[in-house]
Amino acid sequence: MSLPLVWLVVLALHASVLLLAAWAIDAAVPSLRGAWRELLWRTALFGALLTASVQVFAPAQSFVGRWHWSPATISLPQRTVSLQAEAAGPAVTPARVASAAGSKAPAGRTFMQTPALADTAQSVVNGPADTVAALLVGLWLAGTLTALARLMNGWLHLRGELRRAVPIAGADIEEDLAELAARAGIAAPLLLRLDGLPGPIAAAGARIVLPAWALDTLDRAQLRAMLAHELGHVVRRDAGWKLLAAAWHSLLWFVPLAAIARRRLDEIAELACDAFAAKQTGDERSLAECLATCAEHHAGSDALQLAPAMAARPSALIRRIERLLEGVSMETNESNAVPRTIAALALAGAVFLLPAIGVDAGRAQAATASPPAAKHGSSAHSSVSVQSDDDGNDTMTISLSDDGHKFSARVEGKIAFNGDETDVTGIGGAGTATFEETAGGVTRRLEIVDHGGKLERRYFVDRAERPLDEAGRKWTAGVVLQLVRSGIGAEQRAKRLYASGGAARVLDEIAQIPTDYVRGIYLRALMDLGKLTPAEVDRAVRLAGAMQSDYERRQSLSAVFDKQALDAAEQVTFLRQVLHFDSDYERAELLVHAVPRLANTAEVRQAWLDAALQVNSDYERRRTMQAMLDRKGLDAAQIAAIIDASGSMNSDYEHRELLVAAVKQLNDPDAVAVAYARSAQKIGSDYERREALTALLQSGRIGNAGATAVLESAAQIRSSYECKELLVALARVMPDDAAIKQRYRDVAGRLPDYERGEAERALR
């Protein structure tokens, strides 16, 4: 959702700026020719589509800067339903489910664990930002669909009315239309008559539709003026332009100036057609009389809005009549290549001059992209739900599926298993359970009914009932194992496994669990059960790193890091798992979380830095590396690596912030001054570049190479003020070297007189 939302924001911003500029020019230059005025408004109305698309999708670098938008990722308290079931009797109950969720369980409430469960957990944490973006895009879409529906309704109404129109046959009027069309250099349009039409219209397909009253009441000169006016619309293709403007306004319904642009273009078109008719007929008075008569018939009527109408707006119509009667000089909108070329150049310039907004891809991905479904060797999906009705009865449904395998279970009652988790021992009073599995092309089903504590079983293979033999009992044991591995009683089961076989037994079980969410529950439970050996810690870290869900991977790795005292070698292994992340947000969260407890060794710091350098999002990269810089302890080479990594950042603000944070940790800034200045030179904003380089200069004296690098960067600054400020700061700390001073004067010599004087005084 981030990219569509940013495009809409940029579109609204650009459209508003362009339309406001068109309005200002139109008002400030009343003598502007009609062709230029019309092109001005069309460029402003439609041009934002080009400028916004180029800036967002290209993206073009705006001279006035690019604001990077990242969806805020809002963490909410996660309420996960943990389905508890003890091995030898106590069964899953709604109260236990509610207790795990931290709330009461009213009757009739359903608790669900949805696909792979990791997807739901990720949505809970990252959902609000995506929800806001989706709501805004949805609001725009709702408004657009409403406007388009109204447009479609108007278009269908117009088509329906035109079907009722009949051709006009008459020697005089046909002769006049043919003559006017010949003068205009086009074929004569189809001439139609429509009863009930308030005024003449020019419809698509080169059709002129006259109202019945015009044919009955106007004299030949007035009809000729009416025909000439409508012929002007045909020549200018105004019907197509009007429909296009209406459709585009439906997409830009949230920009108020778009409606003004449509009205202004309609007025300009009518003035142009008035001028066309006056030129063709040489009879302004008959045209004015025709307009006045049309105005009378338009009063209180519902005109066809999608066709150019001769007298649709009374206020504008009065001004047009006055112009005709007063003999005001009029020109037709006969455009040429000059204004079109200027408009194209203006739009090209607007791409670089209008404000730009970019998407911080890493943060957008973290906040809006759904994590991949949890996998364990194949594409796996699972769901678990428990429901309690008004009578206190429980219903459990489970569904597991992956490539070539399906498993489903439905239990009505409180299910319990035996101690070795191979069979069902009870389903509560009058409870029932049905288990079905398809694997290898064979479908097996087991139906169990509890009759007062005695279980009745029916076993089916491919719908044929069979005795529950040894193969059936072995399959039943597998069914129970799938049930317990689906997340039922995960924390309690982890404790039982630990008690029977230690951490190794729990880790073995984790390796067999198909979903990341459930594996995470077992891993986090294991971390609370005691100190693991180095080999067990290494295995736990690798199991967590192998998860497909970045969210579950981070949660599990954080638990290992927090609950187990990792030595330096184990921390290096831990940090290498961060390289498996796809989400910049999750990677950054884990790295920032680990900083305070990292071992103070060069190997650990380098492993951390290697992982941090994989963060692509500008915001996440800056905040991650700044966390390490604030902790201190990096050597000059590692700080130099951070400075070098900043050069690939797109956000000028984040780039400058990271450079300033890095240079503050340097004991010898001159050692990295050249690399620092080279990175700063990639900052597009003059202000941000000057701020970054000033921070370098304020950190201490620099040598010849560093001063030269700063001077070369200063020479590329477009702003005279920012260049002067940087030169003044440099003059205070640069070496006393003749060649450097001469280069300083060369750079200062390009500035205006005042700024040059300030820079030279600082040098003296």
Secondary structure, 3 states (H helix, E strand, C coil): CHHHHHHHHHHHHHHHHHHHHHHHHHHHCCCCCHHHHHHHHHHHHHHHHHHHHHHHHCCCCCCCCEEEECCCCCCCCCCCCCCCCCCCCCCCCHHHHHHHHCCCCCCCCEEEECCCCHHHHHHHHHHHHHHHHHHHHHHHHHHHHHHHHHHHHHHHHHHHHHHCCEECCCHHHHHHHHHHHHHHCCCCCEEEEECCCCCCEEECCCEEEEEHHHHHHCCHHHHHHHHHHHHHHHHHCHHHHHHHHHHHHHHCCCCHHHHHHHHHHHHHHHHHHHHHHHHHHCCHHHHHHHHHHHHHHHCCCCCCCCCCECCCCHHHHHHHHHHHHHCCCCCCCCCCHHHHHHHHHHHHHHHHHCCEEEECHHHHHHHHCCCCCCECCCECEEEEEEEECCCCCEEEEEEEEECCEEEEEEEECCCEECCCCCCEEECCCCCEEEEEEEECCEEEEEEEEEECCEEEEEEEECCEEECCCHHHHHHHHHHHHHHHHCCCCHHHHHHHHHHHHHHHHHHHHHHHCCCHHHHHHHHHHHHCCCCCCHHHHHHHHHHHHCCCCHHHHHHHHHHHHHHCCCCHHHHHHHHHHHHHCCCHHHHHHHHHHHHHHCCCCHHHHHHHHHHHCCCCCHHHHHHHHHHHHHHCCCCHHHHHHHHHHHCCCCCHHHHHHHHHHHHCCCCCHHHHHHHHHHHHCCCCCHHHHHHHHHHHHHCCCCCHHHHHHHHHHHHCCCCHHHHHHHHHHHHCCCCCCHHHHHHHHHHHCCCCHHHHHHHHHHHC
